[in-house]
């Protein structure tokens, strides 16, 4: 048996697994939604909240709704550069996932306490941010604008809403108050998630330029955008370190430092021409890092 005889079946199997992963997890946004929901574990552990699976499930189902709605809208209004992803949503699969997520979200919300229902109203923002809802009149007649068409707002809306949900939902389920420790943790999560979200604006520079969407990388340029987030990540680590000196319940050094390091490394390495699959798999995937560290600390 030669190397070539083994190489071809291995290559075929790898390609098949890759396609299954993309169509089964990445395109329907299960991968990114699970990564976001996993950050609830960090919040519960950091703030000493009781372990509850419901906020994780609620945020997972809630994240699926705007992500799929936005991708469906983009497949018709702003063509997705990935032809396979474009075909996936044009064929209606996104509507199927969207419907299932909406049902799960509604059931979980119905079973939750009133505080959870109130804080969940913040989910309306990402639900509509990609839809053309605001009319405007110009030389070419009436046009419809989206919230994400506001200069530099797209990724901030995403990361701000995610951070809000990650803090508000677990606190509401636990009937806990928003303390100084929660405030510092919120700021850290905003920078961690915000860096991740804005990296996708680097990926989407070409399509955003064609659609005339003014994102932060378009306004600052890729290099200054990178410097901006280097500074914010350094500030986030400094704020958390201040929390350590005050014995606050904030992300521990074994979590905060790796999160900032992975942000900085990704900022340094990622370019506009980096393959889209790297973003979809690895950039979204590194949001699992805090929960993985928490899990390792519990079992080792």
C-alpha positions as CSV (number, residue, x, y, z in Angstrom):
1,X,0.0,0.0,0.0
2,X,1.5,3.3,-1.1
3,X,1.2,6.8,0.3
4,X,-0.8,7.9,-2.8
5,X,-3.3,5.1,-2.3
6,X,-3.9,6.4,1.3
7,X,-3.8,10.1,0.5
8,X,-6.8,10.2,-1.9
9,X,-9.3,8.5,0.5
10,X,-8.0,10.7,3.3
11,X,-8.4,13.8,1.2
12,X,-12.0,12.7,0.2
13,X,-13.0,12.0,3.8
14,X,-11.5,15.4,5.0
15,X,-13.4,17.2,2.2
16,X,-16.7,15.5,3.1
17,X,-16.3,16.3,6.8
18,X,-15.5,19.9,6.0
19,X,-18.6,20.2,3.8
20,X,-20.7,18.6,6.5
21,X,-19.3,21.0,9.1
22,X,-20.0,24.0,7.0
23,X,-23.5,23.1,5.9
24,X,-24.5,21.6,9.3
25,X,-23.0,24.1,11.7
26,X,-21.5,27.2,10.0
27,X,-24.0,28.2,7.3
28,X,-27.1,27.9,9.6
29,X,-25.1,29.9,12.3
30,X,-25.2,27.1,14.9
31,X,-21.4,27.4,15.3
32,X,-21.3,31.1,16.1
33,X,-24.5,31.0,18.2
34,X,-23.1,28.2,20.3
35,X,-19.8,30.1,20.7
36,X,-21.6,33.2,21.9
37,X,-23.9,31.2,24.2
38,X,-20.9,29.5,25.8
39,X,-19.8,32.9,27.2
40,X,-22.7,32.6,29.7
41,X,-20.6,30.0,31.4
42,X,-17.8,32.6,31.9
43,X,-20.4,35.1,33.4
44,X,-21.9,32.5,35.7
45,X,-18.5,31.4,37.0
46,X,-17.0,34.9,37.3
47,X,-20.0,36.4,39.2
48,X,-20.6,33.3,41.3
49,X,-24.1,32.8,39.8
50,X,-25.8,29.4,40.1
51,X,-25.3,27.0,37.2
52,X,-28.4,27.2,34.9
53,X,-28.7,25.8,31.4
54,X,-31.7,28.0,30.5
55,X,-29.8,31.3,29.9
56,X,-27.4,29.4,27.6
57,X,-30.2,27.9,25.6
58,X,-32.1,31.2,25.5
59,X,-29.1,33.1,24.1
60,X,-28.3,30.3,21.7
61,X,-31.8,30.4,20.2
62,X,-31.9,34.2,20.3
63,X,-28.6,34.5,18.5
64,X,-29.8,32.2,15.7
65,X,-32.7,34.6,14.9
66,X,-30.9,37.8,13.9
67,X,-27.9,36.0,12.4
68,X,-30.1,34.0,10.0
69,X,-32.4,36.9,9.3
70,X,-29.4,39.1,8.5
71,X,-27.9,36.4,6.2
72,X,-31.3,35.9,4.5
73,X,-31.6,39.6,3.9
74,X,-28.0,39.8,2.7
75,X,-28.5,37.0,0.2
76,X,-31.0,39.2,-1.6
77,X,-29.9,42.8,-0.8
78,X,-26.1,42.5,-0.5
79,X,-24.8,39.3,-2.2
80,X,-22.8,37.0,0.1
81,X,-19.3,36.6,-1.3
82,X,-19.4,32.8,-0.5
83,X,-21.4,31.2,-3.4
84,X,-22.2,28.2,-1.3
85,X,-23.5,30.3,1.6
86,X,-25.5,32.4,-0.9
87,X,-27.1,29.3,-2.4
88,X,-27.8,27.9,1.1
89,X,-29.9,30.9,2.0
90,X,-31.5,31.3,-1.4
91,X,-32.7,27.7,-1.2
92,X,-34.7,28.6,2.0
93,X,-32.7,26.6,4.6
94,X,-32.2,29.8,6.6
95,X,-36.0,30.2,7.0
96,X,-36.2,26.6,8.4
97,X,-33.5,27.4,11.1
98,X,-35.1,30.8,11.8
99,X,-38.5,29.2,12.4
100,X,-37.1,26.5,14.7
101,X,-35.1,29.1,16.7
102,X,-38.1,31.4,17.1
103,X,-40.2,28.5,18.5
104,X,-37.4,27.5,21.0
105,X,-36.9,31.1,22.0
106,X,-40.6,31.7,22.6
107,X,-41.0,28.5,24.7
108,X,-38.0,29.4,26.8
109,X,-39.2,33.0,27.3
110,X,-42.6,31.8,28.2
111,X,-41.1,29.5,31.0
112,X,-38.8,32.2,32.3
113,X,-39.4,34.7,35.1
114,X,-40.7,38.2,34.3
115,X,-37.2,39.8,34.7
116,X,-35.9,37.6,31.9
117,X,-38.8,38.6,29.6
118,X,-38.1,42.3,30.3
119,X,-34.4,42.2,29.6
120,X,-35.0,40.1,26.5
121,X,-36.6,43.1,24.8
122,X,-33.1,44.2,24.0
123,X,-33.1,41.4,21.4
124,X,-35.3,43.5,19.2
125,X,-32.2,45.6,18.1
126,X,-30.3,42.8,16.4
127,X,-33.6,41.4,15.0
128,X,-34.1,44.5,12.9
129,X,-30.6,45.9,12.4
130,X,-30.1,44.3,8.9
131,X,-33.6,45.1,7.6
132,X,-34.3,48.1,5.4
133,X,-36.8,50.0,7.6
134,X,-35.9,53.7,7.5
135,X,-37.0,55.6,4.4
136,X,-34.8,58.3,2.9
137,X,-35.3,60.5,-0.2
138,X,-32.5,61.6,-2.5
139,X,-31.7,62.3,-6.1
140,X,-32.5,58.8,-7.0
141,X,-35.9,58.8,-5.3
142,X,-36.8,56.9,-2.1
143,X,-34.3,54.5,-0.6
144,X,-34.6,52.3,2.4
145,X,-31.8,52.3,5.0
146,X,-30.8,49.8,7.6
147,X,-29.5,50.4,11.1
148,X,-26.2,48.9,10.1
149,X,-25.9,51.6,7.4
150,X,-25.2,54.1,10.1
151,X,-21.4,54.8,9.8
152,X,-19.3,52.4,12.0
153,X,-22.4,51.1,13.7
154,X,-22.7,47.6,12.3
155,X,-20.3,45.6,14.5
156,X,-20.9,47.9,17.5
157,X,-24.6,47.0,17.3
158,X,-23.8,43.3,17.2
159,X,-21.2,43.3,19.9
160,X,-23.1,45.7,22.2
161,X,-26.3,43.6,22.0
162,X,-24.4,40.3,22.6
163,X,-22.6,41.8,25.6
164,X,-25.9,43.1,27.0
165,X,-27.5,39.6,26.6
166,X,-24.6,37.8,28.1
167,X,-24.8,39.9,31.2
168,X,-28.5,40.7,31.6
169,X,-30.0,37.2,30.9
170,X,-27.9,35.2,33.4
171,X,-28.4,38.0,36.0
172,X,-32.1,38.0,35.4
173,X,-32.4,34.2,35.6
174,X,-30.5,34.3,39.0
175,X,-32.4,37.4,40.2
176,X,-29.0,39.0,40.9
177,X,-28.1,42.7,40.9
178,X,-25.8,44.5,38.6
179,X,-22.7,45.2,40.8
180,X,-19.3,46.8,40.2
181,X,-17.9,43.4,39.5
182,X,-20.6,42.9,36.8
183,X,-19.7,46.3,35.4
184,X,-16.0,45.4,35.0
185,X,-16.9,42.0,33.5
186,X,-19.3,43.7,31.1
187,X,-16.5,46.1,29.9
188,X,-14.1,43.1,29.4
189,X,-16.7,41.1,27.5
190,X,-17.6,44.2,25.3
191,X,-13.9,44.5,24.2
192,X,-13.5,40.7,23.8
193,X,-16.7,40.3,21.7
194,X,-16.3,43.7,20.0
195,X,-12.8,42.8,18.7
196,X,-14.2,39.6,17.3
197,X,-17.1,41.3,15.7
198,X,-15.0,44.1,14.1
199,X,-12.7,41.5,12.6
200,X,-15.5,40.5,10.3
201,X,-15.7,44.1,9.0
202,X,-12.1,43.6,7.8
203,X,-13.3,40.5,6.0
204,X,-16.3,42.3,4.5
205,X,-14.4,45.4,3.3
206,X,-15.1,44.7,-0.4
207,X,-18.8,43.8,-0.1
208,X,-19.3,46.7,2.4
209,X,-17.7,49.1,-0.1
210,X,-19.9,47.8,-2.9
211,X,-23.0,48.3,-0.6
212,X,-21.7,51.6,0.6
213,X,-21.8,50.5,4.3
214,X,-19.3,52.6,6.3
215,X,-17.7,50.3,8.9
216,X,-14.8,51.1,11.2
217,X,-12.1,49.5,9.0
218,X,-13.4,51.6,6.1
219,X,-13.3,54.8,8.1
220,X,-9.9,54.2,9.8
221,X,-8.2,51.9,7.4
222,X,-7.1,48.4,8.3
223,X,-3.8,49.5,10.1
224,X,-5.4,52.2,12.2
225,X,-8.4,49.9,12.9
226,X,-5.9,47.3,14.2
227,X,-4.1,50.0,16.4
228,X,-7.5,51.1,17.8
229,X,-8.4,47.6,19.0
230,X,-4.9,47.0,20.3
231,X,-5.4,50.0,22.6
232,X,-8.9,48.9,23.7
233,X,-7.7,45.4,24.5
234,X,-4.8,46.8,26.6
235,X,-7.3,49.0,28.4
236,X,-9.7,46.1,29.1
237,X,-6.8,44.1,30.6
238,X,-5.8,47.1,32.7
239,X,-9.4,47.5,34.0
240,X,-9.7,43.8,34.9
241,X,-6.3,43.9,36.6
242,X,-7.6,46.8,38.7
243,X,-10.4,44.5,39.6
244,X,-8.0,41.9,40.8
245,X,-6.3,44.4,43.1
246,X,-9.7,45.2,44.6
247,X,-10.7,41.5,45.0
248,X,-13.7,42.0,42.7
249,X,-15.4,39.1,41.0
250,X,-14.0,39.7,37.6
251,X,-12.5,37.4,34.9
252,X,-9.4,35.6,36.4
253,X,-5.9,36.0,35.0
254,X,-6.0,32.5,33.4
255,X,-9.0,33.6,31.4
256,X,-8.5,37.3,30.8
257,X,-4.9,37.1,29.6
258,X,-5.4,34.3,27.0
259,X,-8.5,36.1,25.7
260,X,-6.6,39.4,25.2
261,X,-3.7,37.5,23.7
262,X,-5.9,35.7,21.1
263,X,-7.5,39.0,20.2
264,X,-4.2,40.6,19.7
265,X,-2.8,37.7,17.7
266,X,-5.8,37.6,15.5
267,X,-5.8,41.4,14.9
268,X,-2.1,41.1,13.9
269,X,-2.6,38.1,11.5
270,X,-6.0,38.7,9.9
271,X,-6.1,40.6,6.5
272,X,-9.0,41.5,4.1
273,X,-7.9,38.6,1.8
274,X,-7.8,36.0,4.6
275,X,-10.1,33.1,3.4
276,X,-13.7,33.5,4.6
277,X,-13.6,30.0,6.1
278,X,-10.9,31.1,8.5
279,X,-13.3,33.7,9.8
280,X,-16.3,31.4,9.9
281,X,-14.5,28.5,11.7
282,X,-11.6,29.9,13.7
283,X,-12.5,33.6,14.4
284,X,-16.0,32.6,15.5
285,X,-14.7,29.5,17.2
286,X,-12.2,31.3,19.5
287,X,-15.2,32.7,21.4
288,X,-15.4,29.2,23.0
289,X,-12.0,29.9,24.7
290,X,-13.3,31.2,28.0
291,X,-15.7,28.3,28.6
292,X,-13.0,25.8,27.6
293,X,-10.6,27.3,30.2
294,X,-13.4,27.2,32.8
295,X,-14.0,23.5,32.0
296,X,-10.4,22.6,32.2
297,X,-10.1,24.4,35.6
298,X,-13.0,22.3,36.9
299,X,-11.8,19.0,35.7
300,X,-8.0,19.3,36.3
